Each structure stands twice: as structure tokens, then as C-alpha cells.
Amino acid sequence: MPSANAILPWLSKIDANRWYSNFGPLLQDFEARLAGRFARPTRVVTSVNATQALTLTLRALGIRAGTLCAMPAWTFVASAHAVAEAGLTPWFLDVDPQTWMLDPERVRSDLKCAPGPVGAVLVVAPFGQMPDVTAWEQFQAESGLPVVIDAAAAFDQARDARIPLVVSLHATKVLGIGEGGFLATEDGALADRVRELTTYGFNGDRNARRQATNAKLSEYAAAIGHAALDAWSEDRRRFQNTGQSLRLGLAPEPRITFQTGWSLHWVTSVCMIRLPGLLALPVAEALDQSGIDTRAWWGDGCHQTDAFRDCPRTDLTHTAILAQSSLGLPFAQDMPLQDVDRVCEVLKGVLKRL
Ligand SMILES: *Cc1c(COP(=O)(O)O)cnc(C)c1O
């Protein structure tokens, strides 16, 4: 997160403007800077977090309430909460064992035995690795089903798409403002509808055009966003350097693998490794005994949480294997090199013993 000193000049602008929320100049400029990251004309609509942005995007697409939303079981539980809040029922599908994502081919065949009418597909970019956007654009065009990408962790790789993307700006993500998120879309009408949903259904006057909520970001959040964007290229380089040090330290143990291109072609705020066999739990316990903390970020998968246990699902073999063979290592852009070395040495030792 940006330091207080880096945020201060932006906060002073708020004092001068005397404009504190409701789409003030800092928020408008922040959205313009985010939109400027896309090559084609793209609208950015900020909101209080990515979970809300996903819910409001699904609502704005006018998907029939009560229909199924096909989505991966291998995701953070926020994806399912967003789907349920939009009045849809999560239908958990298995992911591809290599990419950890839904595969359009496989979803096409899953759709043939859907347990009810399907209203939408939510594709997740796991830990920030983007799916094949072109393949999903084709899928949407062919199937007629609206596709939304939960690109919560994919700030770095979120790129031009004819399908809506939602990115998180949570403190744990690669570009953080504390709490926040945004929709990026080339569909201006969709952007307008989502904007209305974030501000009581208002659009230019005080008439509530539709039942909505309040999910706006204040000027203070935008100030942090500007400071975060100012630091982004340096931060990105540091994430990349730390990640490459970790890759180098673990290179002598080829049984440990990373997401394709992680810290090489794209960066994210977490380090997810894949272990041989189903060793995630024993490795986590052994690391813990050496004082090294780890995270099973997505637990056993969304479908195994109390809230979503009763939702329909397909066979989830790959999800179950992923949950038992992947692990989040300590990772930060400013992680000291001796900490990187220690994690690598201890982890290699643990794997030799198991
Ligand atoms: C972080 C995350 C979210 C939630 O984002 P918030 O901004 O915290 O609401 C949703 N989906 C995925 C895949 C995430 O990683």
C-alpha cells in the first residue's frame, strides 16, 4: 500500500476542492487513469469492492433471477457470494488441471447436462492469471450466454475484452487501495447501468431509475488509488524481482511448479506453488514448525464452504486435487532476500524428507 507521505499530496487536493464523494474530480481522474490502461476505448466503473462490482454487473446484464450461473468451484468464496447476491444460483464446474481455470470446450459439454436453465458464466482468473479472452468472446457469441470475468487479482493483466472484467483493489491484491474494485467494459450502456446501481439508481437527477444501492468510492479512496498508480511501475518491478528470486531458489527442486508465466510475464501479490502428489497439508505443517506461515487461499474450493455446500455441481476431481496440492507461500514485493532464501531452503528440505 502507498505510504502516508505518498498519499498526502492527493489528500491536499481534496481539501482544496472541498469535494469529498459522489464522483468528484479525484475519482473521475482515477477512473480515467484506469481506463487508460486499455488499448481500445473502455469504460471503468469503480465500486466499494470487487464482490459488489461483480454482483452489480451480473444484475445490470439482466440475467433472469433464479437461473444457474456456471462458475468454477476453484475460486475465492467472494465469487459465489456475488453470484448469489445477484439472484443466481452458483453451479460449480471443474477447472482445467493445467490452467486452474474453466475451459470453454469443457463448459460447452457441461452445459448439455445442466441441472436447470443457465443464465450466465462467470470465468475466474485464478490468482491473477488471465484466461484466454478471445476464446471466451467466441464462447459468448456462440452460446448467447453472457460471460463475465472475475479478474479480481488480475490488475496487471486485465486487458481489452468484449466481455466485462471485474478487478479488485483490496489491500491483499497487487494494486491495493484498502477496499475497492472496478468494472472494465467496452459496453457503454452496461457501464451506465452499473454506475446507476452504485448510486441509488440516479443518473443526472435525483430520480431512482431502478432499485439500486450505494457502492460508490469516496475521494479519499481515489486519493490512495492515485498514489498506488504513481508507484505501480516500481511496485510491479519489485513483485517481479521477488518472484524471480523465489523461482531461482526453488529451481533445484523441479517437482515444485508455478502458474504459467508467474512473475515472468505477469505479476500478482501471492505466490502459489504446485507440489507433487497431495502434499499441501503435510508441507504446510512442516513449514509451520519452522516458523514459516502459508495460506490455503481457497481452502477445499468454494463448493465445500457451509454457505454453498448445497449448490449443484459437476464432478470436481481436478478441483479436489488442486486444493490438496497447491499452497500459498509468503510473498511480498519488499520481502527481504534472506527471507526468500530461507523459505526456499526450508521448503526444499521438507520435500526431501516427505
Ligand atoms: C479477492 C477476490 C475477490 C473479492 O474481491 P474484493 O474486492 O475483496 O471484494 C473475488 N474473487 C476473487 C477470485 C478474488 O481473488
The ligand as a Tripos MOL2 file, in Angstrom:
@<TRIPOS>MOLECULE
LIG
   15    15     1     0     0
SMALL
NO_CHARGES

@<TRIPOS>ATOM
      1 C1        -10.1320  -11.0220   -3.9590 C.3       1 LIG1
      2 C2        -11.0880  -11.7410   -4.8020 C.ar      1 LIG1
      3 C3        -12.4390  -11.3500   -4.8400 C.ar      1 LIG1
      4 C4        -13.0150  -10.3110   -3.9350 C.3       1 LIG1
      5 O1        -12.5370   -9.0090   -4.1380 O.3       1 LIG1
      6 P1        -12.9800   -7.8830   -3.0820 P.3       1 LIG1
      7 O2        -12.5030   -6.6010   -3.7030 O.co2     1 LIG1
      8 O3        -12.2410   -8.1950   -1.7970 O.co2     1 LIG1
      9 O4        -14.4380   -7.9350   -2.9070 O.co2     1 LIG1
     10 C5        -13.2830  -12.0170   -5.7100 C.ar      1 LIG1
     11 N1        -12.8490  -13.0150   -6.4950 N.ar      1 LIG1
     12 C6        -11.5670  -13.4210   -6.4960 C.ar      1 LIG1
     13 C7        -11.1320  -14.5130   -7.4030 C.3       1 LIG1
     14 C8        -10.6430  -12.8060   -5.6240 C.ar      1 LIG1
     15 O5         -9.3770  -13.2240   -5.6140 O.3       1 LIG1
@<TRIPOS>BOND
     1     1     2 1
     2     2     3 ar
     3     2    14 ar
     4     3     4 1
     5     3    10 ar
     6     4     5 1
     7     5     6 1
     8     6     7 2
     9     6     8 1
    10     6     9 1
    11    10    11 ar
    12    11    12 ar
    13    12    13 1
    14    12    14 ar
    15    14    15 1
@<TRIPOS>SUBSTRUCTURE
     1 LIG1         1 GROUP 0 **** ****
